[in-house]
Amino acid sequence: MVDAKYDVAIIGAGIIGLSTAMHLLQRHPNLKVGIVEKNHEIASQQTGHNSGVIHSGIYYRPGSFKAQFCVEGRQSMVRFCEENGIDFNPIGKVIIANSEEELARLDLLHERGTANGVPDLQLVEADKLKEIEPHVVAKRALWAPHTGIVNYKDVSRVYLNRIEDTGGTIHLNSSVRSIERNNGITVIHTSSGDYEATNVVNCAGLHSDRIASMMGANPGVKIVPFRGEYYTLKKESERLVKGLIYPVPDPDLPFLGVHFTHNIKGYVEAGPNAVLATAREGYRKRDFSPKDFTETMTYKGFWKMAAQQWKTGFMEMNRSLRKSIFVRDLQKMIPEIQSSDLGDGGSGVRAQAVDASGRLLDDFVIEQTEHSVHVLNAPSPGATSSLVIGRHITELADQAFSLN
Ligand SMILES: Cc1cc2nc3c(=O)[nH]c(=O)nc-3n(C[C@H](O)[C@H](O)[C@H](O)COP(=O)(O)OP(=O)(O)OC[C@H]3O[C@@H](n4cnc5c(N)ncnc54)[C@H](O)[C@@H]3O)c2cc1C
């Protein structure tokens, strides 16, 4: 027996799945939309463990989805927060440079951010930087005054309220176990029951490749989970950081590099690093899933990636195991910071899509088939961009599912 029937079923109630449901219902008020989520609450995975930054779109290759979605995404996120009374703070961010190589990369970032349309980006010299961040020591910095902070769980809750107000349904505690398609109808078998859907949108984050495979689509990538670990600045040390402080990223691995972020809840985080997680939801070092780990270890793409990135991987692991190395990297931005300034912090797990050649996919990857859309890579700035991604998926669904 089927428990409910939908025109569109969305798998995963992270910020992307919720935004998609909200946009689908906004555009098609009579559509029957249902969300199936394996956890007992929404936004419990990447969305609930991220840095909470509303990025402005500086780093991304002009023309990439990230560049387009993030710049517009920040504007729409700020508007959405204002309209819905969600607490956010446009606290501002500095990206700092010291060596000649970093200064050259900073200039490129300035050009890139400007080309992407990031407003009011400014290169500042050491004296002006002192006014913005008095404890940072650097030759020059890129100042992005509109980069902000928010709690993406709060944003997700408002998305859900909108969904429920416009007739959408959510099934929590419903882990998808298998999916079959017969006579033009998809049946999603979950731990709480079976749901029928004409069309499916896969927004399962850390498990999106598995959901795609269950539906007979070849995702062409595998999710390799990377845990990002944070420290929290002790209360008495929070005076060292006024806003968001980042190093110039490595252009080949722009998502790496520990930084300081103010959290909207009032504390300051330092991190994250990126170490291979031995479980897809491995938030603690000791978390281990034989199934997840075996899948990573038997994936050719993983070993190709490891061969290409072993040096970086080793450095990240070293920093994870030795607080002194973590502190040394933070001291490159704030020399006076000491190990005693740092207390324990949280962690997040990044769903990194890796292809068979070992390439870490950088841009958002969203594929469509006749009756399904699959979000296969939605790394940072996915939360910032969530309103634009939800709208984009709705436009894809309009065509793929012939909704108009
Ligand atoms: C450490 C870290 C820091 C980040 N910082 C930022 C930042 O500051 N700013 C920013 O813009 N972005 C940031 N990001 C990126 C951002 O968090 C993601 O882009 C975004 O949360 C992705 O949302 P999602 O809905 O795709 O995935 P998720 O939030 O992971 O949601 C996927 C959902 O699918 C559900 N699911 C999975 N499998 C099943 C199944 N079998 N059955 C049913 N349900 C299932 C999961 O339970 C989950 O709720 C960060 C990410 C990480 C990891």
The ligand as an SDF file (V2000), in Angstrom:
LIG
                    3D

 53 58  0  0  0  0  0  0  0  0999 V2000
   32.1090   22.5660    7.0140 C   0  0  0  0  0  0  0  0  0  0  0  0
   31.2300   23.2890    6.0450 C   0  0  0  0  0  0  0  0  0  0  0  0
   31.1620   24.6800    6.0660 C   0  0  0  0  0  0  0  0  0  0  0  0
   30.3520   25.3530    5.1280 C   0  0  0  0  0  0  0  0  0  0  0  0
   30.2260   26.7110    5.2150 N   0  0  0  0  0  0  0  0  0  0  0  0
   29.3800   27.3500    4.3840 C   0  0  0  0  0  0  0  0  0  0  0  0
   29.1550   28.7480    4.5210 C   0  0  0  0  0  0  0  0  0  0  0  0
   29.6730   29.3910    5.4310 O   0  0  0  0  0  0  0  0  0  0  0  0
   28.3260   29.3600    3.6330 N   0  0  0  0  0  0  0  0  0  0  0  0
   27.7140   28.6690    2.6140 C   0  0  0  0  0  0  0  0  0  0  0  0
   27.0140   29.2940    1.8160 O   0  0  0  0  0  0  0  0  0  0  0  0
   27.8820   27.3380    2.4840 N   0  0  0  0  0  0  0  0  0  0  0  0
   28.6730   26.6620    3.3580 C   0  0  0  0  0  0  0  0  0  0  0  0
   28.8220   25.3140    3.2500 N   0  0  0  0  0  0  0  0  0  0  0  0
   28.0920   24.5960    2.1900 C   0  0  0  0  0  0  0  0  0  0  0  0
   26.6240   24.3860    2.5670 C   0  0  0  0  0  0  0  0  0  0  0  0
   26.4880   23.9700    3.9100 O   0  0  0  0  0  0  0  0  0  0  0  0
   26.0170   23.3620    1.6080 C   0  0  0  0  0  0  0  0  0  0  0  0
   26.1930   23.8430    0.2830 O   0  0  0  0  0  0  0  0  0  0  0  0
   24.5260   23.1300    1.8390 C   0  0  0  0  0  0  0  0  0  0  0  0
   24.2430   22.9480    3.1980 O   0  0  0  0  0  0  0  0  0  0  0  0
   24.0700   21.9300    1.0200 C   0  0  0  0  0  0  0  0  0  0  0  0
   22.7160   21.6950    1.3270 O   0  0  0  0  0  0  0  0  0  0  0  0
   22.0120   20.3620    0.8800 P   0  0  0  0  0  0  0  0  0  0  0  0
   20.5770   20.5360    1.1430 O   0  0  0  0  0  0  0  0  0  0  0  0
   22.4600   20.0260   -0.5080 O   0  0  0  0  0  0  0  0  0  0  0  0
   22.6670   19.2170    1.7890 O   0  0  0  0  0  0  0  0  0  0  0  0
   22.3970   18.7750    3.3030 P   0  0  0  0  0  0  0  0  0  0  0  0
   22.2460   19.9310    4.1920 O   0  0  0  0  0  0  0  0  0  0  0  0
   23.4720   17.8000    3.6310 O   0  0  0  0  0  0  0  0  0  0  0  0
   20.9960   18.0420    3.2320 O   0  0  0  0  0  0  0  0  0  0  0  0
   20.8140   16.7780    2.6360 C   0  0  0  0  0  0  0  0  0  0  0  0
   19.6480   16.1140    3.3410 C   0  0  0  0  0  0  0  0  0  0  0  0
   19.3510   14.8750    2.7140 O   0  0  0  0  0  0  0  0  0  0  0  0
   18.9990   13.9340    3.7050 C   0  0  0  0  0  0  0  0  0  0  0  0
   19.1980   12.5790    3.1920 N   0  0  0  0  0  0  0  0  0  0  0  0
   20.3550   12.0330    2.7910 C   0  0  0  0  0  0  0  0  0  0  0  0
   20.1720   10.7440    2.4410 N   0  0  0  0  0  0  0  0  0  0  0  0
   18.8570   10.4780    2.6000 C   0  0  0  0  0  0  0  0  0  0  0  0
   18.0590    9.3050    2.4170 C   0  0  0  0  0  0  0  0  0  0  0  0
   18.5850    8.1400    2.0110 N   0  0  0  0  0  0  0  0  0  0  0  0
   16.7310    9.3860    2.6960 N   0  0  0  0  0  0  0  0  0  0  0  0
   16.1750   10.5550    3.1080 C   0  0  0  0  0  0  0  0  0  0  0  0
   16.9000   11.6860    3.3300 N   0  0  0  0  0  0  0  0  0  0  0  0
   18.2190   11.6550    3.0670 C   0  0  0  0  0  0  0  0  0  0  0  0
   19.9570   14.2750    4.8440 C   0  0  0  0  0  0  0  0  0  0  0  0
   19.5300   13.7650    6.0880 O   0  0  0  0  0  0  0  0  0  0  0  0
   19.9630   15.7930    4.7930 C   0  0  0  0  0  0  0  0  0  0  0  0
   18.9930   16.3600    5.6330 O   0  0  0  0  0  0  0  0  0  0  0  0
   29.6200   24.6110    4.1560 C   0  0  0  0  0  0  0  0  0  0  0  0
   29.6870   23.2220    4.1520 C   0  0  0  0  0  0  0  0  0  0  0  0
   30.4680   22.5510    5.0880 C   0  0  0  0  0  0  0  0  0  0  0  0
   30.4810   21.0640    5.0730 C   0  0  0  0  0  0  0  0  0  0  0  0
  1  2  1  0
  2  3  1  0
  2 52  2  0
  3  4  2  0
  4  5  1  0
  4 50  1  0
  5  6  2  0
  6  7  1  0
  6 13  1  0
  7  8  2  0
  7  9  1  0
  9 10  1  0
 10 11  2  0
 10 12  1  0
 12 13  2  0
 13 14  1  0
 14 15  1  0
 14 50  1  0
 15 16  1  0
 16 17  1  0
 16 18  1  0
 18 19  1  0
 18 20  1  0
 20 21  1  0
 20 22  1  0
 22 23  1  0
 23 24  1  0
 24 25  2  0
 24 26  1  0
 24 27  1  0
 27 28  1  0
 28 29  2  0
 28 30  1  0
 28 31  1  0
 31 32  1  0
 32 33  1  0
 33 34  1  0
 33 48  1  0
 34 35  1  0
 35 36  1  0
 35 46  1  0
 36 37  1  0
 36 45  1  0
 37 38  2  0
 38 39  1  0
 39 40  1  0
 39 45  2  0
 40 41  1  0
 40 42  2  0
 42 43  1  0
 43 44  2  0
 44 45  1  0
 46 47  1  0
 46 48  1  0
 48 49  1  0
 50 51  2  0
 51 52  1  0
 52 53  1  0
M  END
$$$$
